[in-house]
């Protein structure tokens, strides 16, 4: 009797709405890779075709100020996905996700959910094996040939040796969508599901299928307002692999071609998202399914003379984030500041599942419902040892410790971060205030990086 009581109490703690898992909403998580926040037509980009994401925006709430906190390595998606999966901030995660840190699929599994993982998992086979009870088309890597992705079937023995790997026979987004559709068609419905589908698109190589490669004429695509042929100084990561995907100086023709290919990848991804959402509709489960679509971070793609995501400008740290389903108002936009690691406790809150203890994420439920105007007042970002940034509702500071340089932007009047005001005497007080704010954020998030150096590196890099 005592054991039964203890079990019942534990279930109530994990399931604040009661222990009946069958009454809970399903959860569908869709993750894109390297997708800029402004690449969804319904959110203002008239040059791209994303009809399925547009419908998802109409059905739910889009968060227009969602940020990846950053990275300590060039593969920004690794810590970004680790932060989402754990609800923890950048300096409180381990990239291989050790058993001591609970993951969001595990938390839902404890309450009776069927967990299923599909697609890119860049945080090691061991963490995948403990996260999911099923899966398909599993890719343990960061990038590959989009038409020949090395994948695994789900292994019940939780082992993924090289000899069990196979090569995908279709574009990656289609391969992953096939597995998701198959799961939705086969799910019995006696238990709610937690379905995680992580794409590799639109990450390079940017090679959309021919139908989508022809969708965009480079000559008709505008250059970004903050396009530059070359970044004006050494930001500390100028020659990483991503930056070598096009020669310097960047030319308008090369950047327009890259954008056309990038948009083709996103439109193809959008079509596969549509297939998954249709399968959900056909299953009769749409009204009872929480959906979260997010990108793990953004990308430069010609902005500021950069191509990659290894920088702290808005275009690289902001990401798309859309919620839809029970408890989420339709057709709304939220401009509340949030991190991607806030998604985990938000889904837990909306589903009535207890979030893990000790996380840094905060539920967005009240912001989504309109009950709270603000979520966070400040956003802090970091990259390696060479960049730190902080922003509030108007101002943004980026600090480059290796060259003792700062940039200050008035985002209210200069959202594209074109005019650096750091050296202007009239903004000295703002610069100091933002620097103090940056130091405070470093302390809050356990970042020990010094903001200046005695062995200053060259500002020029070429």
PLY file of the C-alpha trace (Angstrom):
ply
format ascii 1.0
element vertex 462
property float x
property float y
property float z
element edge 461
property int vertex1
property int vertex2
end_header
0.00 0.00 0.00
2.82 2.43 0.90
4.63 1.63 -2.37
1.43 2.22 -4.34
0.89 5.54 -2.58
4.43 6.64 -3.31
3.96 5.76 -7.00
0.70 7.68 -7.10
2.26 10.75 -5.50
5.17 10.61 -7.94
2.81 10.48 -10.89
0.89 13.47 -9.59
4.10 15.44 -9.22
5.08 14.60 -12.80
1.55 15.06 -14.14
-0.03 18.07 -12.43
-3.26 17.46 -14.37
-3.47 13.93 -13.03
-1.95 10.61 -13.99
-4.02 9.90 -17.09
-1.52 10.30 -19.93
-4.18 9.55 -22.55
-5.80 12.93 -21.82
-2.65 14.86 -22.59
-1.84 16.52 -25.91
0.58 14.97 -28.35
3.79 16.89 -29.02
5.33 17.36 -32.48
8.68 19.16 -32.68
10.08 20.18 -36.08
13.65 21.52 -36.23
15.37 23.22 -39.15
19.13 23.72 -39.48
20.75 27.11 -40.26
17.44 28.84 -40.99
17.31 32.62 -40.71
14.42 34.03 -38.69
13.19 36.11 -41.65
12.74 33.27 -44.15
9.01 32.68 -43.68
6.69 34.55 -46.03
3.94 35.02 -43.45
6.43 36.83 -41.22
7.24 39.45 -43.85
9.59 37.98 -46.48
7.75 38.43 -49.77
10.58 36.85 -51.77
10.24 33.29 -50.40
7.53 30.64 -50.80
6.64 28.84 -47.54
2.92 28.01 -47.76
2.94 25.32 -45.07
4.88 27.32 -42.53
2.57 30.23 -43.37
-0.41 28.07 -42.43
1.32 27.07 -39.22
1.85 30.75 -38.40
-1.87 31.34 -39.02
-2.77 28.44 -36.74
-0.49 29.48 -33.91
1.79 32.11 -32.44
5.12 33.12 -33.95
7.85 34.31 -31.59
9.75 36.97 -33.51
12.59 37.50 -31.02
13.82 33.95 -30.30
17.58 33.53 -29.87
20.19 30.84 -29.75
22.46 31.84 -26.85
25.55 30.90 -28.86
28.32 28.34 -28.98
31.81 27.47 -27.83
32.51 25.64 -31.11
32.02 26.30 -34.82
29.21 23.75 -35.10
26.66 26.02 -33.43
23.85 23.47 -33.86
25.50 21.13 -31.33
25.12 23.39 -28.28
21.89 24.88 -29.63
20.19 21.48 -29.72
21.75 20.54 -26.39
20.29 23.69 -24.84
16.84 22.94 -26.24
16.91 19.30 -25.12
18.02 20.14 -21.57
16.46 23.56 -20.99
19.89 24.73 -19.82
22.00 27.68 -20.89
25.28 27.57 -22.81
27.72 27.20 -19.92
25.63 24.62 -18.06
25.47 21.95 -20.75
27.69 19.16 -21.96
27.45 18.52 -25.68
27.27 14.72 -25.36
24.27 15.06 -22.97
25.37 12.81 -20.07
22.77 10.79 -18.11
23.04 13.21 -15.19
21.20 15.85 -17.25
17.56 14.92 -18.04
16.32 15.46 -21.60
12.87 16.64 -22.63
11.88 13.33 -24.31
12.75 11.51 -21.09
10.57 13.86 -19.07
7.60 13.22 -21.33
8.28 9.47 -21.36
8.00 9.44 -17.56
4.40 10.63 -17.87
3.38 7.92 -20.34
4.30 9.44 -23.71
5.55 7.37 -26.64
8.81 9.05 -27.66
10.07 8.84 -31.24
13.16 10.55 -32.69
13.81 11.14 -36.41
16.58 12.89 -38.33
19.64 14.80 -37.21
21.04 14.04 -33.77
24.37 15.80 -33.36
24.84 15.00 -29.68
26.01 11.39 -29.73
24.36 7.94 -30.04
24.34 7.30 -26.28
22.09 10.28 -25.51
19.80 9.42 -28.43
19.43 5.85 -27.15
18.21 7.00 -23.75
16.02 9.78 -25.15
13.68 7.77 -27.38
11.75 4.50 -27.32
11.57 4.46 -31.11
12.78 6.28 -34.17
13.84 6.14 -37.78
16.21 7.64 -40.37
18.58 8.68 -37.59
21.54 10.81 -38.68
24.41 11.04 -36.20
26.29 13.96 -37.70
26.31 17.61 -38.55
26.15 17.72 -42.34
26.39 15.42 -45.35
25.49 15.07 -49.01
21.80 16.02 -48.92
20.95 13.18 -51.33
23.02 10.48 -49.60
22.56 10.96 -45.89
24.12 8.16 -43.78
21.33 7.05 -41.46
20.40 4.29 -39.04
17.16 2.50 -38.40
16.17 2.52 -34.75
18.11 -0.16 -32.87
16.29 -1.85 -29.99
19.62 -2.82 -28.43
20.56 0.91 -28.40
23.79 0.26 -30.31
24.67 2.05 -33.54
27.86 0.55 -35.00
29.05 1.64 -38.44
28.08 -1.65 -40.07
24.39 -0.97 -39.36
24.46 2.34 -41.18
22.84 2.76 -44.59
22.76 5.54 -47.16
19.54 7.40 -47.82
18.17 7.18 -51.35
16.37 10.55 -51.55
16.79 14.16 -50.42
17.31 14.39 -46.67
14.15 16.37 -45.92
12.02 13.82 -47.79
13.77 10.94 -46.04
13.02 12.37 -42.60
9.46 13.36 -43.54
8.82 9.79 -44.80
9.74 8.43 -41.37
7.54 10.98 -39.61
4.55 10.21 -41.87
5.07 6.50 -41.32
5.04 7.00 -37.55
1.89 9.13 -37.60
0.08 6.59 -39.77
1.06 3.73 -37.48
0.54 5.34 -34.08
-2.30 3.59 -32.27
-3.43 6.56 -30.19
-3.80 4.78 -26.86
-0.94 6.91 -25.53
0.09 10.45 -26.50
3.21 10.76 -28.60
6.29 12.95 -28.43
7.62 13.11 -31.99
10.92 14.88 -32.66
11.81 15.49 -36.32
15.12 17.26 -36.92
16.04 18.23 -40.47
19.49 18.99 -41.89
18.06 21.58 -44.30
18.74 24.35 -45.21
22.31 23.68 -43.98
24.87 23.47 -46.76
25.53 21.87 -49.14
22.68 23.98 -50.48
21.51 21.60 -53.17
17.73 21.68 -53.50
16.00 19.19 -55.81
15.66 20.52 -59.36
12.03 21.63 -59.00
13.04 23.84 -56.07
16.38 24.87 -57.54
14.42 26.48 -60.37
12.00 28.35 -58.09
14.20 31.36 -57.48
15.92 33.54 -60.07
19.04 35.02 -58.42
18.77 38.15 -60.55
15.37 38.94 -59.03
16.40 38.52 -55.41
17.44 41.64 -53.49
20.70 41.79 -51.62
20.42 42.13 -47.83
20.47 45.75 -46.68
23.61 45.00 -44.66
25.44 43.23 -47.48
29.20 43.85 -47.49
31.91 42.44 -49.74
34.02 41.73 -46.68
33.72 42.03 -42.92
35.51 45.22 -41.86
37.71 43.64 -39.19
38.90 40.36 -37.70
36.00 39.04 -35.63
38.08 36.04 -34.52
36.47 33.49 -36.85
37.01 34.81 -40.35
38.39 31.69 -42.04
36.28 28.91 -40.53
34.82 26.39 -43.02
31.50 28.23 -43.39
33.27 31.42 -44.41
35.22 29.60 -47.14
32.08 28.64 -49.07
32.57 31.71 -51.29
35.66 33.78 -52.08
36.47 37.25 -50.73
35.40 39.85 -51.52
31.81 38.62 -51.69
30.14 39.72 -54.91
26.45 40.52 -55.37
26.18 37.76 -58.01
27.62 35.08 -55.71
25.45 36.10 -52.77
22.27 36.21 -54.85
23.05 32.70 -56.15
23.61 31.46 -52.59
20.34 33.02 -51.44
18.45 31.44 -54.36
19.79 27.99 -53.45
19.09 28.63 -49.76
15.50 29.64 -50.46
15.10 26.55 -52.63
16.19 24.39 -49.71
13.74 26.12 -47.40
10.81 25.78 -49.83
11.59 22.08 -50.21
11.76 21.76 -46.42
8.44 23.60 -46.21
6.85 21.02 -48.55
8.00 18.20 -46.28
6.64 19.99 -43.23
3.37 20.14 -45.15
3.45 16.37 -45.68
3.94 15.80 -41.96
1.14 18.19 -41.02
-1.19 16.52 -43.54
-0.42 13.11 -42.03
-1.24 14.59 -38.63
-4.53 15.92 -40.03
-5.33 12.53 -41.57
-4.72 10.86 -38.21
-7.39 13.03 -36.60
-4.92 14.21 -33.96
-4.25 17.79 -35.04
-6.55 19.46 -32.52
-4.87 17.54 -29.72
-1.27 18.10 -30.78
1.13 20.78 -29.61
3.45 21.76 -32.44
6.74 23.62 -32.12
8.71 24.57 -35.20
12.08 26.19 -34.62
15.47 26.72 -36.23
18.59 26.01 -34.22
20.14 29.40 -35.16
20.36 31.77 -38.11
22.98 32.46 -40.78
24.77 35.43 -42.36
24.66 34.56 -46.07
26.20 37.81 -47.27
25.21 40.06 -44.40
28.14 42.00 -42.95
30.43 40.27 -45.45
29.92 36.93 -43.69
28.41 33.61 -44.75
28.20 31.47 -41.61
26.63 31.51 -38.17
29.86 32.01 -36.19
29.07 35.61 -35.27
26.70 37.46 -32.93
24.78 39.67 -35.34
21.00 39.40 -35.20
20.81 37.47 -38.48
22.86 34.62 -37.02
21.58 34.43 -33.45
17.85 34.91 -34.09
15.87 31.88 -35.22
12.31 31.11 -36.31
10.02 29.82 -33.57
6.33 28.95 -33.98
3.96 27.30 -31.51
0.55 25.91 -32.43
-2.04 23.68 -30.78
-3.94 23.48 -27.47
-3.40 26.56 -25.32
-1.74 28.58 -28.10
-3.68 31.53 -29.58
-4.00 31.39 -33.40
-2.76 34.07 -35.74
-0.67 35.91 -33.17
2.88 37.22 -33.02
4.90 37.65 -29.85
7.88 39.99 -29.79
8.90 38.89 -26.29
12.60 38.15 -25.92
13.27 34.46 -25.42
15.94 31.81 -25.82
15.48 28.53 -27.62
16.04 26.77 -24.30
12.76 28.37 -23.17
10.94 26.07 -25.60
11.45 23.03 -23.39
9.66 24.36 -20.26
7.02 25.97 -22.49
6.05 22.63 -23.99
6.07 21.05 -20.55
3.83 23.80 -19.20
1.38 23.58 -22.10
1.20 19.79 -21.84
0.95 19.67 -18.05
4.25 17.85 -17.67
6.66 18.83 -14.92
9.82 20.43 -16.32
13.14 19.10 -14.99
14.59 20.77 -11.92
17.52 23.14 -12.22
16.88 24.45 -15.73
17.49 27.98 -16.99
14.57 28.01 -19.40
11.35 29.84 -18.53
7.92 28.93 -19.83
6.53 31.24 -22.50
2.95 30.18 -21.79
1.87 33.54 -20.37
3.59 35.48 -23.15
1.89 33.31 -25.78
-1.51 33.86 -24.19
-0.97 37.61 -23.86
-1.07 37.51 -20.06
2.52 38.78 -19.84
3.94 41.55 -22.03
7.57 40.67 -21.35
9.39 37.39 -20.95
13.03 38.47 -20.68
14.32 42.04 -20.63
17.77 41.24 -21.99
19.36 38.77 -24.41
22.98 37.64 -23.88
24.92 35.76 -26.56
28.42 34.33 -26.78
30.69 32.70 -29.33
33.93 30.96 -28.42
36.43 33.22 -26.69
36.17 35.94 -29.30
32.67 37.45 -29.11
30.11 38.47 -26.52
26.91 40.47 -26.95
24.00 41.85 -25.00
20.85 43.62 -26.16
17.83 45.24 -24.60
14.72 46.62 -26.26
16.74 49.27 -28.13
20.50 48.91 -27.83
22.95 46.16 -28.67
26.60 45.80 -27.72
28.97 43.31 -29.34
32.37 42.95 -27.69
35.42 41.33 -29.32
37.84 40.58 -26.43
40.70 39.37 -28.64
41.04 42.78 -30.31
39.61 45.01 -27.53
36.89 46.29 -29.82
33.19 47.03 -29.32
30.26 47.67 -31.61
27.16 49.55 -30.46
23.95 49.50 -32.48
20.66 51.33 -32.05
18.36 48.49 -33.10
15.27 50.67 -32.84
16.54 52.86 -35.69
19.06 50.47 -37.24
17.68 46.90 -37.06
20.19 45.67 -39.67
23.18 46.71 -37.51
24.74 48.89 -40.18
25.93 51.94 -38.21
28.38 51.32 -35.36
27.99 54.03 -32.71
30.62 52.78 -30.25
33.12 55.54 -31.01
30.58 58.38 -30.90
31.13 60.59 -27.81
27.40 61.25 -27.46
26.83 57.52 -26.90
29.57 57.00 -24.31
27.09 56.68 -21.44
25.05 54.10 -23.36
28.20 52.18 -24.22
29.20 52.03 -20.55
25.70 51.00 -19.46
25.59 48.20 -22.01
29.09 47.05 -21.04
28.00 46.88 -17.39
24.90 44.97 -18.48
27.08 42.53 -20.42
29.24 41.87 -17.35
26.12 41.26 -15.25
24.78 38.80 -17.82
28.10 36.97 -17.88
27.87 36.48 -14.13
24.25 35.34 -14.37
25.06 32.68 -16.95
28.44 31.56 -15.54
30.54 32.96 -18.39
34.10 33.65 -17.19
35.53 35.12 -20.40
37.49 38.34 -19.91
36.24 41.20 -22.09
39.66 42.59 -22.91
43.19 41.31 -23.45
46.78 42.46 -22.95
47.89 40.50 -26.03
45.67 42.13 -28.60
45.43 40.42 -32.00
45.44 42.29 -35.30
42.14 43.88 -36.29
42.96 43.22 -39.95
42.75 39.64 -41.09
43.65 39.71 -44.78
0 1
1 2
2 3
3 4
4 5
5 6
6 7
7 8
8 9
9 10
10 11
11 12
12 13
13 14
14 15
15 16
16 17
17 18
18 19
19 20
20 21
21 22
22 23
23 24
24 25
25 26
26 27
27 28
28 29
29 30
30 31
31 32
32 33
33 34
34 35
35 36
36 37
37 38
38 39
39 40
40 41
41 42
42 43
43 44
44 45
45 46
46 47
47 48
48 49
49 50
50 51
51 52
52 53
53 54
54 55
55 56
56 57
57 58
58 59
59 60
60 61
61 62
62 63
63 64
64 65
65 66
66 67
67 68
68 69
69 70
70 71
71 72
72 73
73 74
74 75
75 76
76 77
77 78
78 79
79 80
80 81
81 82
82 83
83 84
84 85
85 86
86 87
87 88
88 89
89 90
90 91
91 92
92 93
93 94
94 95
95 96
96 97
97 98
98 99
99 100
100 101
101 102
102 103
103 104
104 105
105 106
106 107
107 108
108 109
109 110
110 111
111 112
112 113
113 114
114 115
115 116
116 117
117 118
118 119
119 120
120 121
121 122
122 123
123 124
124 125
125 126
126 127
127 128
128 129
129 130
130 131
131 132
132 133
133 134
134 135
135 136
136 137
137 138
138 139
139 140
140 141
141 142
142 143
143 144
144 145
145 146
146 147
147 148
148 149
149 150
150 151
151 152
152 153
153 154
154 155
155 156
156 157
157 158
158 159
159 160
160 161
161 162
162 163
163 164
164 165
165 166
166 167
167 168
168 169
169 170
170 171
171 172
172 173
173 174
174 175
175 176
176 177
177 178
178 179
179 180
180 181
181 182
182 183
183 184
184 185
185 186
186 187
187 188
188 189
189 190
190 191
191 192
192 193
193 194
194 195
195 196
196 197
197 198
198 199
199 200
200 201
201 202
202 203
203 204
204 205
205 206
206 207
207 208
208 209
209 210
210 211
211 212
212 213
213 214
214 215
215 216
216 217
217 218
218 219
219 220
220 221
221 222
222 223
223 224
224 225
225 226
226 227
227 228
228 229
229 230
230 231
231 232
232 233
233 234
234 235
235 236
236 237
237 238
238 239
239 240
240 241
241 242
242 243
243 244
244 245
245 246
246 247
247 248
248 249
249 250
250 251
251 252
252 253
253 254
254 255
255 256
256 257
257 258
258 259
259 260
260 261
261 262
262 263
263 264
264 265
265 266
266 267
267 268
268 269
269 270
270 271
271 272
272 273
273 274
274 275
275 276
276 277
277 278
278 279
279 280
280 281
281 282
282 283
283 284
284 285
285 286
286 287
287 288
288 289
289 290
290 291
291 292
292 293
293 294
294 295
295 296
296 297
297 298
298 299
299 300
300 301
301 302
302 303
303 304
304 305
305 306
306 307
307 308
308 309
309 310
310 311
311 312
312 313
313 314
314 315
315 316
316 317
317 318
318 319
319 320
320 321
321 322
322 323
323 324
324 325
325 326
326 327
327 328
328 329
329 330
330 331
331 332
332 333
333 334
334 335
335 336
336 337
337 338
338 339
339 340
340 341
341 342
342 343
343 344
344 345
345 346
346 347
347 348
348 349
349 350
350 351
351 352
352 353
353 354
354 355
355 356
356 357
357 358
358 359
359 360
360 361
361 362
362 363
363 364
364 365
365 366
366 367
367 368
368 369
369 370
370 371
371 372
372 373
373 374
374 375
375 376
376 377
377 378
378 379
379 380
380 381
381 382
382 383
383 384
384 385
385 386
386 387
387 388
388 389
389 390
390 391
391 392
392 393
393 394
394 395
395 396
396 397
397 398
398 399
399 400
400 401
401 402
402 403
403 404
404 405
405 406
406 407
407 408
408 409
409 410
410 411
411 412
412 413
413 414
414 415
415 416
416 417
417 418
418 419
419 420
420 421
421 422
422 423
423 424
424 425
425 426
426 427
427 428
428 429
429 430
430 431
431 432
432 433
433 434
434 435
435 436
436 437
437 438
438 439
439 440
440 441
441 442
442 443
443 444
444 445
445 446
446 447
447 448
448 449
449 450
450 451
451 452
452 453
453 454
454 455
455 456
456 457
457 458
458 459
459 460
460 461
